[in-house]
Amino acid sequence: MYVDLTLGAAGHLREMAGRLTPGGVAVGVDRDARAVEQARIQLQSVSYARVELHLVQGNFGDIGEIMARLGLTKADRVLMDLGLSSDQLETSGRGFSFLRDEPLDMRQDTDQQLTAAEVVNDYSQAELERIIREYGEERQARRIAEAICRRRNARRIERTEELAGIITAAVGGRRGRTHPATRTFQAIRMEVGDEVGQLTRGLPQVAELLAIGGRLAIITFHSLEDKIVKGSLKPFSRHGGRTDWQIVRLGRVIRPDTAEVRGNPRSRSAKLRVYEKVRVTKAEAE
Ligand SMILES: C[S@@+](CC[C@H](N)C(=O)[O-])C[C@H]1O[C@@H](n2cnc3c(N)ncnc32)[C@H](O)[C@@H]1O
């Protein structure tokens, strides 16, 4: 069984499904209902006679429950390709990009309550500053939070262009090649999507879901995600006597080469790590 927990446009799942032996099971999960619908269309050519395909709208933080509902256990391969899809960034109209003037929404799951407009307008200045500093790794977090609060005292901030303008004015223009709003937009998106919480909850469930010999490949884009991946899998990386398995990392961290970054600039901060669930014999455990 192959499982893609960040289905997106189904590019990876199509590849994975093509490698399954007949009768194999492919599962795709995404919290964005629109991604799941588009993936369904993309995967129409996958032979249902050959592969049992399940596409599910849901959070990978609930993956244990999702798989239990499907009655499936023991994944041979699990993929997590974190972050945003190109569709969400470029065409969803949900305000993920400061390059387009859109409502401040930033929800991947449009059924959830919290939106970017609520974070920007209703969080305290201290909370805003913390989020921008921690999730955005933004050194000017205080100045940006102050500027946002000053503006919102006059009227609610509802659109991306206005927010990007406030941030640019607060930090004083472009720094190198990065737009001044990049880090703050990333921080707000991570807060709206509870990205840290979902990853922290999901990874132990993935460790349980893997079959012995099963592998997790995870692509991260942010140093905080790297920290969570390492921290959440660490308790499983040593045999604690509770189980007859442990999680080990295979090989080194894989980064894109210059040619890949040239073709796909958004891959520049990507890191791919691969983990395997291995059986621990009694002798090894002792
Ligand atoms: C980088 S894209 C994946 C692209 C995909 N690998 C492909 O081949 O097209 C990330 C996807 O993960 C989804 N996602 C992010 N966090 C999620 C979560 N907690 N649970 C489920 N899906 C999530 C997003 O909605 C987005 O569609």
The ligand as a Tripos MOL2 file, in Angstrom:
@<TRIPOS>MOLECULE
LIG
   27    29     1     0     0
SMALL
NO_CHARGES

@<TRIPOS>ATOM
      1 C1          3.3230   20.8490   -2.0530 C.3       1 LIG1
      2 S1          1.6490   20.3840   -2.2380 S.3       1 LIG1
      3 C2          1.7580   18.7000   -2.7360 C.3       1 LIG1
      4 C3          1.9520   18.4930   -4.2100 C.3       1 LIG1
      5 C4          1.8340   17.0460   -4.6110 C.3       1 LIG1
      6 N1          2.8900   16.2560   -4.0330 N.3       1 LIG1
      7 C5          1.8060   16.8820   -6.1250 C.2       1 LIG1
      8 O1          2.4550   15.9470   -6.6020 O.co2     1 LIG1
      9 O2          1.1360   17.6230   -6.7900 O.co2     1 LIG1
     10 C6          1.1060   20.2330   -0.5770 C.3       1 LIG1
     11 C7         -0.3280   19.7640   -0.4150 C.3       1 LIG1
     12 O3         -0.4570   19.2970    0.9300 O.3       1 LIG1
     13 C8         -1.7210   19.6750    1.4160 C.3       1 LIG1
     14 N2         -1.6180   19.7370    2.8710 N.ar      1 LIG1
     15 C9         -0.8890   20.6040    3.6070 C.ar      1 LIG1
     16 N3         -1.0680   20.3580    4.9150 N.ar      1 LIG1
     17 C10        -1.9210   19.3080    5.0070 C.ar      1 LIG1
     18 C11        -2.4850   18.5860    6.0970 C.ar      1 LIG1
     19 N4         -2.2370   18.9020    7.3670 N.pl3     1 LIG1
     20 N5         -3.2790   17.5370    5.8170 N.ar      1 LIG1
     21 C12        -3.5580   17.2020    4.5340 C.ar      1 LIG1
     22 N6         -3.0850   17.8590    3.4620 N.ar      1 LIG1
     23 C13        -2.2550   18.8960    3.7000 C.ar      1 LIG1
     24 C14        -1.9920   21.0150    0.7740 C.3       1 LIG1
     25 O4         -3.3870   21.2750    0.7310 O.3       1 LIG1
     26 C15        -1.3600   20.8550   -0.6150 C.3       1 LIG1
     27 O5         -2.3160   20.4480   -1.5670 O.3       1 LIG1
@<TRIPOS>BOND
     1     1     2 1
     2     2     3 1
     3     2    10 1
     4     3     4 1
     5     4     5 1
     6     5     6 1
     7     5     7 1
     8     7     8 2
     9     7     9 1
    10    10    11 1
    11    11    12 1
    12    11    26 1
    13    12    13 1
    14    13    14 1
    15    13    24 1
    16    14    15 ar
    17    14    23 ar
    18    15    16 ar
    19    16    17 ar
    20    17    18 ar
    21    17    23 ar
    22    18    19 1
    23    18    20 ar
    24    20    21 ar
    25    21    22 ar
    26    22    23 ar
    27    24    25 1
    28    24    26 1
    29    26    27 1
@<TRIPOS>SUBSTRUCTURE
     1 LIG1         1 GROUP 0 **** ****
